[in-house]
Amino acid sequence: MDGLTVARKIKAISPDTPVILLSGWGFRIRSEEVREAIDLVLTKPATYQQIRRALSQIWNRRMAITN
């Protein structure tokens, strides 16, 4: 099962669960796929700073929704 399929299944079970896809093919993901199942895409190899920034973005989005 590929990452996009896993992301779709996660969102089907729990739509509010943030999904960050880490992929060697991240640059090939179409925007409509990202909107429906993936909150952020990181391309491998991701640096610590990129991962930290992605988690911060997800956190800030969640806080904006709940406040």
Backbone as a chain_set.jsonl record, in Angstrom:
{"seq": "MDGLTVARKIKAISPDTPVILLSGWGFRIRSEEVREAIDLVLTKPATYQQIRRALSQIWNRRMAITN", "coords": {"N": [[0.851, -1.168, 0.0], [0.605, 2.193, -0.847], [1.777, 5.461, 0.29], [-0.12, 7.511, -0.135], [-2.51, 6.098, -0.267], [-2.598, 5.082, 2.346], [-2.815, 7.534, 3.717], [-5.347, 8.383, 2.812], [-6.968, 6.397, 3.956], [-6.529, 6.869, 6.676], [-7.651, 9.46, 6.904], [-10.286, 8.805, 6.255], [-11.075, 7.343, 8.452], [-10.484, 9.068, 10.565], [-10.981, 12.166, 10.137], [-9.902, 14.544, 11.189], [-7.317, 14.023, 11.902], [-4.035, 15.013, 11.485], [-2.038, 14.611, 8.551], [1.144, 14.088, 7.419], [3.015, 13.636, 4.643], [5.91, 11.96, 3.874], [8.004, 11.695, 1.307], [9.858, 10.3, -1.382], [8.945, 10.939, -3.8], [7.519, 13.226, -3.593], [7.383, 15.619, -5.043], [5.871, 14.933, -7.201], [3.27, 14.689, -6.472], [-0.071, 15.485, -6.993], [-1.956, 18.509, -6.6], [-4.721, 18.217, -5.963], [-4.779, 15.713, -4.794], [-3.312, 16.193, -2.512], [-4.938, 18.009, -1.126], [-7.187, 16.436, -0.483], [-6.329, 14.327, 1.2], [-3.868, 14.712, 2.425], [-2.08, 16.743, 4.622], [0.385, 18.058, 4.583], [3.301, 17.853, 2.503], [6.472, 16.472, 2.517], [9.599, 16.248, 0.983], [11.862, 13.59, 0.561], [15.391, 13.563, 1.078], [14.312, 14.693, 4.168], [15.189, 17.408, 6.231], [15.982, 17.919, 9.704], [15.119, 20.474, 10.434], [13.177, 20.997, 8.463], [11.248, 19.071, 9.071], [10.573, 19.859, 11.65], [9.528, 22.416, 11.081], [7.306, 21.677, 9.549], [5.763, 20.269, 11.453], [5.264, 22.373, 13.185], [3.714, 24.038, 11.522], [1.428, 22.432, 11.191], [0.574, 22.313, 13.857], [0.047, 25.062, 14.339], [-2.071, 25.494, 12.548], [-4.014, 23.832, 13.681], [-4.395, 25.093, 16.135], [-5.418, 27.537, 15.305], [-7.867, 26.765, 14.332], [-9.174, 25.78, 16.602], [-9.313, 27.959, 18.246]], "CA": [[0.0, 0.0, 0.0], [1.436, 3.39, -0.899], [1.516, 6.478, 1.313], [-1.366, 8.223, -0.414], [-3.599, 5.196, 0.134], [-2.612, 5.1, 3.818], [-3.35, 8.839, 4.116], [-6.793, 8.373, 2.557], [-7.598, 5.532, 4.95], [-6.478, 7.599, 7.951], [-8.651, 10.534, 6.848], [-11.619, 8.195, 6.261], [-11.351, 6.926, 9.829], [-10.356, 10.21, 11.464], [-10.715, 13.305, 9.254], [-9.156, 15.615, 11.856], [-5.933, 13.624, 12.146], [-3.132, 15.581, 10.485], [-1.193, 13.662, 7.836], [2.297, 14.635, 6.717], [3.587, 12.597, 3.793], [7.344, 12.062, 3.605], [8.086, 10.895, 0.095], [10.872, 10.562, -2.386], [8.223, 11.362, -4.996], [6.635, 14.304, -3.166], [7.234, 16.634, -6.085], [4.938, 14.437, -8.223], [1.918, 14.615, -5.923], [-0.942, 16.533, -7.539], [-2.56, 19.333, -5.557], [-6.013, 17.692, -5.515], [-4.486, 14.606, -3.884], [-2.863, 16.787, -1.251], [-6.09, 18.594, -0.433], [-8.151, 15.456, 0.016], [-5.846, 13.346, 2.166], [-2.566, 15.019, 3.014], [-1.99, 18.121, 5.089], [1.665, 18.584, 4.116], [4.197, 16.899, 1.849], [7.903, 16.71, 2.61], [10.358, 15.41, 0.063], [13.057, 12.959, 1.138], [15.543, 13.437, 2.522], [13.904, 15.887, 4.908], [16.084, 17.787, 7.333], [15.345, 18.119, 11.007], [14.45, 21.777, 10.407], [11.972, 20.874, 7.638], [10.266, 18.299, 9.847], [10.143, 20.732, 12.751], [8.682, 23.454, 10.479], [6.04, 21.031, 9.167], [5.0, 20.029, 12.681], [4.835, 23.688, 13.665], [2.611, 24.471, 10.657], [0.253, 21.635, 11.561], [0.159, 22.779, 15.186], [-0.544, 26.395, 14.214], [-3.381, 25.33, 11.9], [-4.943, 23.245, 14.663], [-4.683, 26.114, 17.135], [-6.265, 28.542, 14.658], [-9.216, 26.187, 14.205], [-9.779, 25.595, 17.919], [-9.456, 29.246, 18.951]], "C": [[0.901, 1.237, 0.0], [0.983, 4.425, 0.14], [0.222, 7.232, 1.102], [-2.57, 7.383, -0.017], [-3.716, 5.155, 1.653], [-3.226, 6.411, 4.304], [-4.863, 8.887, 3.924], [-7.528, 7.538, 3.603], [-7.616, 6.2, 6.319], [-7.556, 8.674, 7.977], [-10.077, 9.986, 6.837], [-12.031, 7.806, 7.674], [-11.41, 8.127, 10.76], [-9.985, 11.467, 10.665], [-9.879, 14.425, 9.875], [-7.703, 15.262, 12.148], [-5.031, 14.22, 11.068], [-2.255, 14.5, 9.856], [-0.1, 14.44, 7.107], [2.916, 13.485, 5.939], [5.06, 12.906, 3.558], [7.629, 11.125, 2.448], [9.274, 11.282, -0.765], [10.262, 11.062, -3.679], [7.294, 12.53, -4.689], [6.394, 15.364, -4.206], [6.243, 16.214, -7.162], [3.49, 14.394, -7.735], [1.089, 15.785, -6.453], [-1.671, 17.253, -6.408], [-3.908, 18.79, -5.08], [-5.834, 16.499, -4.576], [-4.082, 15.144, -2.52], [-4.06, 17.314, -0.47], [-6.998, 17.547, 0.181], [-7.623, 14.584, 1.141], [-4.592, 13.756, 2.931], [-2.519, 16.485, 3.401], [-0.707, 18.804, 4.621], [2.466, 17.478, 3.456], [5.625, 17.374, 2.048], [8.597, 15.749, 1.668], [11.602, 14.875, 0.75], [14.304, 13.453, 0.42], [15.175, 14.754, 3.192], [14.902, 16.154, 6.024], [15.275, 17.898, 8.618], [14.548, 19.428, 11.003], [13.162, 21.722, 9.579], [10.871, 20.118, 8.378], [9.708, 19.154, 10.976], [9.199, 21.823, 12.233], [7.316, 22.872, 10.1], [5.168, 20.777, 10.39], [4.467, 21.335, 13.259], [3.661, 24.211, 12.833], [1.32, 23.738, 10.999], [-0.297, 22.116, 12.896], [-0.549, 24.131, 15.083], [-1.909, 26.349, 13.531], [-4.417, 24.82, 12.89], [-5.339, 24.282, 15.699], [-5.598, 27.196, 16.557], [-7.705, 28.057, 14.549], [-9.906, 26.13, 15.563], [-9.969, 26.902, 18.672], [-10.424, 30.16, 18.279]], "O": [[1.857, 1.308, 0.772], [-0.059, 4.272, 0.778], [-0.466, 7.561, 2.068], [-3.547, 7.911, 0.516], [-4.824, 5.19, 2.188], [-4.065, 6.404, 5.205], [-5.581, 9.383, 4.792], [-8.592, 7.933, 4.079], [-8.608, 6.109, 7.042], [-8.294, 8.791, 8.955], [-10.986, 10.633, 7.355], [-13.199, 7.927, 8.045], [-12.272, 8.204, 11.636], [-8.805, 11.791, 10.535], [-9.219, 15.173, 9.155], [-6.937, 16.117, 12.594], [-5.23, 13.968, 9.88], [-1.789, 13.589, 10.54], [-0.375, 15.323, 6.294], [3.299, 12.471, 6.523], [5.407, 13.992, 3.095], [7.513, 9.907, 2.584], [9.639, 12.454, -0.855], [10.971, 11.552, -4.558], [6.369, 12.794, -5.457], [5.313, 15.952, -4.255], [5.813, 17.048, -7.959], [2.584, 14.093, -8.512], [1.509, 16.939, -6.368], [-1.966, 16.653, -5.374], [-4.212, 18.893, -3.891], [-6.639, 16.296, -3.668], [-4.476, 14.597, -1.49], [-4.167, 17.076, 0.734], [-7.529, 17.76, 1.271], [-8.411, 14.134, 1.973], [-4.298, 13.189, 3.983], [-2.874, 17.361, 2.612], [-0.715, 19.992, 4.299], [2.328, 16.306, 3.806], [5.95, 18.532, 1.783], [8.227, 14.579, 1.57], [12.311, 15.612, 1.436], [14.238, 13.735, -0.777], [15.681, 15.811, 2.813], [15.391, 15.23, 6.675], [14.045, 17.962, 8.601], [13.428, 19.476, 11.513], [12.162, 22.334, 9.954], [9.699, 20.491, 8.311], [8.501, 19.162, 11.219], [8.188, 22.121, 12.869], [6.287, 23.514, 10.312], [3.966, 21.042, 10.363], [3.344, 21.386, 13.763], [2.713, 24.768, 13.387], [0.253, 24.346, 11.084], [-1.505, 22.303, 13.042], [-1.615, 24.325, 15.668], [-2.81, 27.098, 13.908], [-5.547, 25.306, 12.936], [-6.501, 24.344, 16.099], [-6.465, 27.711, 17.263], [-8.646, 28.844, 14.66], [-11.103, 26.404, 15.66], [-10.719, 26.944, 19.648], [-10.651, 31.274, 18.751]]}, "num_chains": 1, "name": "protein.A"}
